[in-house]
Structure formats: C-alpha cells, structure tokens
C-alpha cells in the first residue's frame, strides 16, 4: 500500500522546511537509507533519507518550496500503484512559487524608469544632463515635449516654471517667458539610478527573528559591564601554545572561565519557565557562531569539566561544521548560558540579546591596549570589556555582578583555571 512521506521535524524550533534539492524523481526505485532530498531547516541544510523501500510515485513539494512540518512531500509505493487514495485527506505541501513574468515589456520598462526624461531621449538631445522635475499626480511633469526640450537646452529647471496651458500644463511660451525674465536655476545632475534586490527570508533568519523578538520583548533585559585586565591571560595563552599541539584562543579562556564562574554562581545558570525557575546543575555553554545566513549557537556541554584542549577542539570543530551547514540537532541543543564574542571583528564592546532558554548572555569585545598608573609610573596594559545581559525575572543585579566578579578573578589570575 502507498505510504505518504511527510516533512519531518528536524529541530525543536522547526515549524517548516525548504526543499533545497530532490535526489530522486518520480518513477525512481528507492531503498531504505537512500538519500531522497536535502531540506533547509532553521538551523542547517540536512539530508533526508528514506525509511522504506518502494517506488517514488508522487512529489508534492518542488525545489524551493517552504513546507510546514507534517505536510505531505512525497508518496512511496509499488510501481503503477494509485497514490491518490493515500493523498486523500492528507495535508499536501505547497508548490514552489514561480516568479511572476511581466506580460508587457514596454510597461515594465516604463515602471523601472524614475520620473526623469528617459536615457534614450537624453542621448538624442544635445545640451545639459536631463534634470529631475516636479511630479504631478501620475508622477510626471505636465509639460509639452517642445517645452521640455527648450528647458533642457537652456539649462532651466522646468519644475520652477508655472504653466499656462490646460490643467497647468507648461508650454513653449511659458519657458520662453521664464528665460526672458532672466531667471535661471541650477539643475541637479542625475548621477545614478536607484536599484535594490529582495531575497526570500531563509528558515534560519525566520527563526532568529522570531526567537530573539520573543526574548527581547518578553524578558526584561538589563546590562552589566566590566573591564577585565588580560595581560596575565595573554601570557598564559602564549606559554600554553608553546607546548600544546592544539592552539588555545582567548575565546577558549573566556569559555573556561565562564563555566567555572557559573559553578560559583549557579543562579546565573538558570531558565525562566513561567511558573517556575530552573536552576541547572550542569553547565552547557552556547557559543555564538556567525554564518552567512545568520547566527548558530552550538553547545559545548559540561564545559566546566573540560580542559583547554578539549574546549578548543570542540569550538574549532563546531565553527567549521556551522559554516559548512553540517551541524546536527544534538550540536545546538541544551545550552544553559551563551557567549557571543565579536572581539576578533574589532568591536570594543556591545550588548547581546538573551538566547532562550538561558537567563543570561555574555557579550565579549576585543582586547585593547590602555595606559595605567603603577605608582607614579605609566605603563601599558591590555583590557577587555564584557557585558552581561540578564533576564531580570531570574537574575538580579547583585547576582549578575557576582558572576562578573568571579569571571574577572579567573581571567586576571589564569592559574586559578587549572586548580
């Protein structure tokens, strides 16, 4: 009997998927485990394999179609079997929208033109560059062609001329009278043409917009900022990298120090659940990674129990997988705290929107050189600004401040990270 294939839910936040490509066509034989399609979720492009044998009888979603979860996208069955019975009463996915074609090319060209004399007309008329004129209700100046021609040749802004013709139309006499009065205006020169591009919103961007809007407008954010001296951390990193094959980054230091600071301040490692607050005993650090389509947050689990090499290795692997769209649901689930680092992009400091279900997110800026006094002597020093965004329903100011004090302690005395 024919079996319908539905759009699977490939992540906890997925509400619809986009068919990126079909690897089978109607009439092809399919075996269990065969790759049938590639589907773009709100997190990544993922491969969709068949769970059964059969012949592909029907494809209900074309390439590029956005398909709600659980909608029918295909039917598998025996060769020649009537699949329509299986489709009866099922929710069928929408087909890909085709681009609308302009039926009248001349009309399309006219629409694309701004309210200026056309480039073709301008090239056939000697004299100054065409000018921007005042618009009537239909978007164009009311003037006779001869009046426009004389105005262009004379360098006159025709929008400043009062028309005496029907319905205020500017005629030849109006332009000549304007010229004889000795008035002449400077014409704005047209130096370019407006243009833009519109692209469909990706599933990832839709989810980012929805989740962050919910976070920003439902969670009462407040922000705590602190400057942390990084000279000792930079020295410790250099010494580690002289001996370790896996090179350690400053971000690895921040992840490790944050994990230990969360262990000391468990109220920050929490979530608001409406009628209760969840205080997590485990520490899973979400690491914001920028990709072309938006932002992904893979999770380094049990970060407080891992050494620098383990954290560095996972962070590099997640970064590569995110950029290649190969992250799996298990890679981005379970965060209890998130770090967003823009220091490598030369950002001094910034504030970040809390990443649900966390109650806090740490925004990390670049390390910058400053001058400090040691007694009466001025010496160079390196500082990093961090900003903690807090959900005030869960975390109070003093609680967030204590977390930052712990973070500062670990980063300014990096030997404590190894105890």
matplotlib code that plots the C-alpha trace (Angstrom):
import matplotlib.pyplot as plt

x = [0.0, 1.3, 2.7, 2.9, 6.2, 5.8, 8.0, 10.0, 10.6, 14.4, 14.9, 13.0, 12.3, 11.5, 8.0, 8.7, 11.4, 12.5, 13.3, 16.8, 17.1, 15.5, 17.8, 15.1, 12.5, 9.0, 9.4, 12.7, 13.2, 14.0, 15.6, 15.6, 18.6, 18.7, 19.1, 15.9, 16.2, 18.1, 16.0, 16.8, 15.7, 16.0, 19.5, 21.1, 20.7, 20.2, 19.9, 16.6, 16.8, 14.1, 12.9, 11.4, 11.6, 9.4, 8.9, 8.6, 5.0, 4.5, 6.4, 4.3, 6.8, 9.0, 12.5, 12.4, 9.0, 8.6, 6.7, 5.1, 6.1, 4.0, 2.8, 3.0, 6.0, 6.1, 4.4, 6.2, 4.6, 4.6, 5.2, 1.9, 0.0, -2.7, -1.3, -4.3, -6.0, -3.0, -3.3, -6.9, -7.4, -3.6, -2.1, -0.3, 2.7, 2.6, 4.4, 7.3, 6.2, 7.1, 8.5, 5.8, 6.6, 5.8, 3.4, 4.1, 7.8, 7.1, 5.1, 7.9, 10.4, 8.3, 7.8, 11.5, 12.1, 12.3, 10.4, 13.1, 13.4, 14.4, 18.0, 17.2, 15.7, 18.5, 21.1, 19.5, 19.3, 22.4, 22.8, 22.8, 22.2, 18.4, 17.0, 14.7, 11.3, 8.4, 5.8, 2.1, -0.4, 0.8, 4.4, 5.4, 5.6, 2.8, 4.7, 4.7, 7.6, 8.8, 8.8, 10.8, 13.3, 13.8, 14.2, 16.9, 18.8, 18.7, 19.7, 16.4, 14.8, 11.3, 9.8, 10.2, 8.1, 4.4, 2.3, -0.4, -1.8, -4.8, -4.6, -1.4, 0.5, 3.8, 4.0, 6.7, 5.7, 6.0, 9.6, 10.5, 8.9, 10.8, 14.1, 13.3, 12.8, 16.5, 15.8, 17.8, 18.2, 21.0, 19.9, 20.6, 22.6, 21.4, 24.5, 22.9, 19.9, 18.2, 18.1, 17.6, 17.4, 14.8, 15.6, 13.3, 13.9, 15.7, 14.3, 17.3, 16.7, 12.9, 13.7, 16.4, 13.9, 11.1, 13.2, 15.1, 12.0, 10.3, 13.4, 13.8, 10.1, 9.2, 12.4, 13.1, 16.8, 19.3, 23.1, 26.2, 29.6, 33.0, 36.6, 39.0, 42.8, 44.0, 47.8, 48.2, 45.7, 47.6, 50.9, 49.3, 47.9, 51.3, 53.0, 50.3, 50.6, 54.4, 53.7, 50.3, 49.7, 46.1, 46.4, 44.3, 42.4, 41.4, 37.8, 38.7, 39.9, 36.6, 34.5, 36.5, 36.4, 32.7, 32.0, 33.9, 32.2, 28.8, 29.7, 30.3, 27.1, 24.5, 21.6, 23.0, 22.9, 19.2, 16.0, 12.6, 9.8, 6.8, 5.5, 8.9, 12.7, 15.0, 18.5, 20.7, 23.3, 25.1, 26.9, 26.4, 28.0, 26.4, 29.0, 27.5, 28.9, 28.2, 27.4, 26.3, 22.6, 22.7, 23.7, 24.1, 24.8, 26.5, 26.8, 30.0, 28.5, 29.8, 32.3, 33.4, 34.7, 36.7, 40.3, 41.5, 42.5, 39.0, 37.2, 39.5, 39.0, 35.2, 35.0, 37.0, 35.0, 31.7, 32.8, 33.8, 30.5, 28.4, 30.0, 29.5, 25.9, 26.7, 25.6, 23.1, 20.3, 22.4, 25.1, 22.9, 20.5, 20.8, 22.5, 22.3, 24.4, 25.7, 28.8, 28.9, 32.4, 32.9, 36.4, 38.0, 35.9, 37.5, 34.4, 35.2, 32.0, 28.4, 25.2, 23.6, 20.0, 19.5, 19.4, 16.4, 16.1, 19.1, 18.7, 22.0, 24.3, 27.9, 29.0, 32.8, 34.7, 38.2, 41.4, 42.7, 45.8, 45.5, 47.8, 47.6, 49.4, 51.6, 52.5, 53.7, 54.8, 52.6, 52.7, 50.8, 48.1, 45.5, 41.9, 38.7, 35.2, 32.5, 28.7, 26.3, 22.7, 20.4, 16.8, 15.6, 12.8, 15.5, 18.8, 19.1, 21.8, 23.8, 23.7, 24.9, 27.6, 28.9, 29.2, 31.3, 33.5, 34.1, 34.8, 37.2, 39.0, 39.6, 40.8, 43.0, 44.6, 44.6, 46.5, 43.1, 41.7, 43.9, 43.1]
y = [0.0, 3.5, 5.4, 9.2, 10.9, 14.0, 16.9, 15.8, 18.0, 18.1, 20.5, 21.6, 25.0, 23.9, 24.8, 24.4, 23.3, 24.3, 21.7, 22.5, 19.6, 16.3, 13.4, 11.1, 11.7, 10.3, 6.7, 6.0, 3.0, 3.9, 1.7, 2.3, 4.5, 6.2, 9.9, 11.4, 15.1, 18.0, 20.1, 23.5, 23.9, 26.9, 25.7, 24.0, 22.1, 18.5, 15.2, 13.4, 9.6, 7.1, 4.8, 2.3, 0.6, 1.4, 3.5, 7.3, 7.8, 11.4, 14.6, 17.2, 19.9, 21.3, 22.6, 25.9, 25.3, 26.2, 23.2, 23.1, 20.3, 17.1, 18.2, 15.5, 16.0, 12.6, 9.2, 5.8, 2.6, -0.1, 0.6, 1.6, 1.8, 4.5, 7.0, 9.3, 7.2, 7.8, 11.5, 11.8, 13.9, 14.5, 18.0, 18.5, 20.8, 23.9, 24.0, 26.4, 29.8, 30.7, 34.2, 36.4, 37.4, 40.9, 40.5, 43.9, 44.6, 48.2, 48.7, 47.0, 49.4, 52.4, 51.2, 50.9, 54.4, 57.1, 60.4, 61.6, 62.0, 58.6, 57.8, 57.2, 60.6, 62.2, 60.7, 62.2, 65.7, 67.9, 70.1, 69.7, 66.4, 65.6, 67.1, 65.9, 67.6, 68.1, 65.4, 65.6, 63.1, 60.5, 61.1, 63.2, 66.9, 68.4, 70.0, 69.7, 67.9, 71.1, 73.0, 70.2, 70.3, 74.0, 73.8, 71.1, 73.0, 76.2, 74.6, 75.5, 73.5, 73.2, 72.4, 76.1, 77.3, 78.0, 76.5, 78.5, 75.6, 73.4, 72.0, 73.9, 72.3, 74.1, 75.1, 76.7, 80.3, 79.6, 78.5, 81.4, 83.9, 82.4, 82.8, 86.3, 87.2, 86.5, 83.7, 80.6, 77.8, 75.4, 71.9, 68.9, 66.4, 62.8, 60.7, 57.3, 55.1, 53.7, 49.9, 47.2, 43.4, 41.5, 37.9, 35.4, 35.1, 31.9, 29.4, 30.3, 34.0, 33.5, 31.5, 34.1, 36.9, 35.1, 33.8, 37.0, 39.1, 36.9, 37.2, 40.9, 41.8, 39.2, 39.1, 42.4, 42.8, 44.7, 45.0, 44.9, 45.9, 45.2, 45.8, 42.9, 43.1, 40.5, 40.7, 37.6, 35.6, 36.6, 35.5, 32.2, 31.6, 32.1, 29.7, 27.1, 27.4, 26.9, 23.4, 22.3, 21.0, 22.3, 26.0, 27.8, 31.1, 33.9, 32.7, 29.3, 31.1, 33.0, 29.8, 28.0, 31.0, 31.5, 27.8, 28.0, 31.3, 29.7, 26.9, 29.5, 31.4, 28.8, 31.3, 32.7, 29.2, 29.2, 29.5, 31.2, 28.7, 30.9, 29.4, 28.2, 28.8, 26.0, 26.1, 23.9, 21.8, 21.0, 23.7, 23.8, 26.8, 28.0, 29.5, 32.0, 31.4, 33.8, 32.2, 33.8, 33.3, 34.4, 33.0, 29.5, 28.5, 25.1, 24.0, 22.9, 20.5, 20.1, 22.9, 23.3, 19.7, 20.0, 21.2, 23.8, 21.3, 19.7, 23.1, 24.4, 21.2, 21.3, 25.0, 24.7, 21.7, 23.4, 26.5, 24.5, 22.5, 25.6, 27.3, 24.1, 23.7, 20.3, 20.9, 18.3, 18.9, 17.4, 20.0, 23.1, 21.8, 22.1, 25.5, 26.9, 30.0, 31.7, 33.6, 36.0, 37.2, 39.9, 40.9, 39.3, 41.7, 44.7, 45.5, 47.3, 46.4, 45.6, 44.2, 41.0, 39.7, 36.7, 33.4, 31.4, 29.4, 31.0, 33.8, 35.5, 36.0, 37.4, 39.8, 39.9, 42.8, 43.0, 43.2, 46.8, 48.5, 51.2, 53.2, 52.6, 54.1, 52.0, 54.4, 57.5, 55.4, 55.0, 51.5, 49.8, 47.3, 45.3, 45.3, 43.5, 44.8, 42.2, 43.0, 40.6, 40.8, 39.5, 38.4, 40.4, 37.8, 35.4, 37.3, 40.4, 43.0, 41.7, 38.2, 39.2, 41.4, 38.5, 36.3, 39.0, 39.3, 35.6, 35.8, 38.7, 36.7, 33.7, 35.7, 38.1, 35.2, 32.4, 30.0, 29.5, 28.0, 24.9, 24.3]
z = [0.0, -0.9, 2.1, 2.4, 3.3, 5.5, 6.2, 9.3, 12.4, 12.3, 15.3, 18.3, 16.8, 13.3, 12.0, 8.3, 5.9, 2.4, -0.2, -1.3, -3.8, -4.7, -5.3, -6.6, -9.3, -9.9, -11.0, -9.3, -7.1, -3.5, -0.9, 2.8, 3.6, 0.2, 0.2, -1.1, -0.6, 1.1, 3.5, 4.9, 8.5, 10.7, 11.7, 8.7, 5.5, 6.3, 4.4, 4.4, 3.9, 3.1, 5.9, 3.5, 0.1, -2.9, -6.0, -5.8, -7.1, -6.3, -5.3, -3.6, -3.0, -5.6, -5.1, -3.2, -1.6, 2.1, 3.6, 7.1, 9.4, 8.9, 5.4, 2.7, 0.5, -1.4, -1.7, -1.9, -3.1, -5.6, -9.3, -11.0, -7.7, -7.4, -4.9, -4.9, -2.2, 0.1, -0.5, 0.2, 3.3, 3.7, 4.0, 0.8, 0.7, -1.4, -4.7, -5.2, -6.2, -9.7, -10.5, -12.0, -15.5, -16.8, -19.6, -21.2, -21.6, -22.5, -19.3, -17.3, -18.8, -18.0, -14.4, -14.0, -15.1, -12.5, -13.2, -15.4, -19.2, -20.5, -21.2, -24.9, -25.3, -23.4, -25.7, -28.7, -27.3, -27.1, -24.1, -20.3, -18.5, -18.0, -14.8, -12.1, -12.5, -10.2, -10.3, -11.0, -9.6, -12.1, -11.2, -14.2, -15.0, -17.1, -20.0, -23.7, -25.4, -27.0, -23.7, -22.1, -25.0, -24.7, -20.9, -21.2, -23.9, -21.9, -18.6, -16.9, -14.1, -15.6, -12.2, -11.3, -14.3, -13.9, -16.7, -18.5, -20.6, -19.8, -16.2, -15.6, -18.5, -19.3, -22.9, -25.1, -24.3, -20.6, -20.9, -23.2, -20.9, -18.0, -19.9, -20.9, -17.3, -16.7, -14.1, -14.4, -11.8, -11.1, -12.2, -10.0, -12.1, -12.2, -11.3, -10.8, -10.8, -7.8, -7.5, -4.9, -4.5, -2.5, -1.4, 0.4, 4.2, 5.0, 7.6, 9.8, 9.6, 10.3, 13.5, 14.6, 14.1, 16.0, 18.9, 19.5, 19.2, 21.8, 24.1, 23.7, 24.3, 26.9, 29.0, 30.9, 29.9, 32.0, 31.4, 33.5, 32.0, 33.3, 32.2, 32.7, 32.7, 30.2, 30.3, 32.5, 30.4, 27.3, 28.8, 29.9, 26.5, 24.9, 27.3, 26.7, 22.9, 23.1, 24.4, 23.1, 19.6, 19.8, 19.9, 22.5, 21.8, 24.2, 23.5, 25.0, 28.1, 28.3, 27.9, 30.6, 33.0, 32.4, 33.1, 36.4, 37.3, 36.6, 39.0, 41.7, 40.8, 39.9, 39.9, 36.6, 35.1, 35.0, 32.9, 33.4, 32.8, 33.5, 36.8, 38.0, 37.6, 36.6, 38.2, 36.1, 37.8, 34.6, 32.6, 28.8, 27.1, 23.9, 21.5, 19.0, 15.5, 12.6, 9.3, 6.0, 6.7, 10.4, 13.7, 15.0, 18.6, 19.0, 22.6, 24.5, 27.1, 30.6, 29.8, 33.5, 33.5, 30.3, 29.9, 27.4, 24.7, 24.8, 24.7, 21.9, 19.8, 20.2, 19.4, 16.2, 15.1, 15.7, 13.9, 10.8, 10.9, 11.3, 8.2, 6.2, 7.4, 8.9, 12.5, 13.8, 16.3, 19.2, 18.5, 19.2, 21.9, 25.7, 26.3, 29.8, 29.2, 26.0, 24.9, 21.9, 21.1, 18.5, 19.6, 16.6, 14.5, 16.2, 18.3, 21.5, 23.4, 22.7, 24.2, 23.2, 23.3, 25.6, 23.8, 25.2, 27.4, 29.1, 31.6, 30.6, 27.7, 27.8, 25.1, 24.7, 23.0, 21.7, 23.9, 23.6, 24.9, 27.5, 29.8, 33.6, 36.5, 38.8, 41.5, 39.5, 36.5, 33.4, 31.9, 29.0, 29.9, 28.0, 28.8, 27.6, 28.1, 28.7, 29.0, 30.8, 29.6, 32.3, 32.5, 35.5, 36.1, 37.2, 37.8, 40.0, 39.6, 42.6, 41.3, 37.8, 39.4, 41.5, 38.4, 36.6, 39.7, 39.5, 35.8, 36.4, 39.1, 36.8, 33.8, 35.7, 37.6, 35.0, 37.2, 39.0, 35.8, 36.4, 40.0]

ax = plt.figure().add_subplot(projection="3d")
ax.plot(x, y, z, "-o")
ax.set_aspect("equal")
plt.show()
